[in-house]
């Protein structure tokens, strides 16, 4: 999903438009996560970028999407660009040192 979102709407107030944008993005992510995984893939991961426009985008984590949409609303931006691209993800094992540290803390 590559899209420039606008907060301007003739009938809806700005906070409701922000909520509808968050809902649209959440619905897209859920739809992508429900697709069948290829054999060698553990989960669907996402590459996300956010900015005032496409040229000034920065990389963000998928968990930060709602936060940046809320910030754009508070800052008073009229439009912003959001890119969410799905990619296959493969889980990796933790190094032995981290496992020992976790066991030590428990």
C-alpha positions as CSV (number, residue, x, y, z in Angstrom):
1,X,0.0,0.0,0.0
2,X,1.5,3.3,-1.1
3,X,-0.9,6.1,-0.5
4,X,-1.1,9.8,0.3
5,X,-3.8,10.3,3.0
6,X,-5.7,13.5,3.4
7,X,-7.4,14.8,6.6
8,X,-9.7,17.0,4.6
9,X,-13.3,15.7,4.3
10,X,-16.4,17.8,3.7
11,X,-18.6,16.1,6.3
12,X,-16.3,14.3,8.8
13,X,-14.4,16.1,11.6
14,X,-10.6,15.7,11.7
15,X,-10.4,13.2,14.6
16,X,-12.9,10.8,12.8
17,X,-10.9,11.0,9.6
18,X,-7.7,10.1,11.5
19,X,-9.6,7.1,13.0
20,X,-10.8,6.0,9.5
21,X,-7.2,6.2,8.2
22,X,-6.0,4.0,11.1
23,X,-8.8,1.6,10.4
24,X,-8.0,1.4,6.7
25,X,-4.3,0.6,7.4
26,X,-5.1,-1.9,10.1
27,X,-7.5,-3.7,7.7
28,X,-4.8,-3.8,5.0
29,X,-2.3,-5.3,7.4
30,X,-4.8,-7.9,8.7
31,X,-5.7,-8.9,5.1
32,X,-2.0,-9.4,4.2
33,X,-1.3,-11.4,7.4
34,X,-4.2,-13.8,6.6
35,X,-2.7,-14.7,3.2
36,X,-1.2,-18.2,2.9
37,X,2.4,-18.4,3.8
38,X,5.0,-20.0,1.5
39,X,6.7,-23.1,2.8
40,X,10.0,-21.6,4.0
41,X,8.4,-18.5,5.6
42,X,7.4,-18.1,9.2
43,X,5.4,-14.9,9.2
44,X,4.5,-11.9,7.1
45,X,6.7,-8.8,7.9
46,X,6.2,-5.3,6.7
47,X,8.5,-2.5,5.4
48,X,6.9,0.8,6.4
49,X,7.8,4.4,5.5
50,X,6.1,7.6,6.6
51,X,6.5,11.3,5.7
52,X,4.8,14.5,4.8
53,X,5.3,13.5,1.1
54,X,6.9,10.6,-0.8
55,X,10.2,12.4,-1.3
56,X,10.7,13.0,2.5
57,X,9.8,9.6,3.8
58,X,11.6,7.9,6.7
59,X,11.5,4.2,7.7
60,X,9.3,3.3,10.7
61,X,8.3,0.1,12.4
62,X,4.8,-1.3,11.8
63,X,4.0,-0.8,15.5
64,X,4.6,3.0,15.1
65,X,1.9,3.5,12.4
66,X,-0.9,4.6,14.7
67,X,1.5,6.9,16.6
68,X,2.7,8.7,13.5
69,X,-0.9,9.1,12.2
70,X,-1.9,10.7,15.5
71,X,1.2,13.0,15.4
72,X,0.3,14.1,11.9
73,X,-3.2,14.9,13.2
74,X,-1.9,16.9,16.1
75,X,0.7,18.8,14.0
76,X,-2.1,19.9,11.7
77,X,-0.7,18.3,8.5
78,X,-3.3,18.3,5.7
79,X,-1.8,15.3,3.9
80,X,0.9,12.6,4.6
81,X,2.4,9.7,2.7
82,X,2.4,6.2,4.1
83,X,3.9,3.1,2.5
84,X,3.3,-0.4,3.9
85,X,4.8,-3.2,1.9
86,X,4.5,-6.9,2.8
87,X,7.6,-9.1,2.8
88,X,8.2,-12.7,4.0
89,X,9.8,-13.1,7.4
90,X,12.0,-15.8,8.8
91,X,12.4,-16.3,12.6
92,X,16.0,-16.5,13.8
93,X,17.3,-18.2,16.9
94,X,18.6,-16.1,19.7
95,X,22.3,-16.4,20.4
96,X,23.3,-18.6,23.4
97,X,24.5,-15.6,25.4
98,X,21.0,-13.9,25.4
99,X,19.3,-17.2,26.4
100,X,21.6,-17.6,29.3
101,X,21.0,-14.0,30.4
102,X,17.2,-14.5,30.2
103,X,17.5,-17.7,32.3
104,X,19.6,-15.9,34.8
105,X,17.1,-13.1,35.2
106,X,14.2,-15.6,35.8
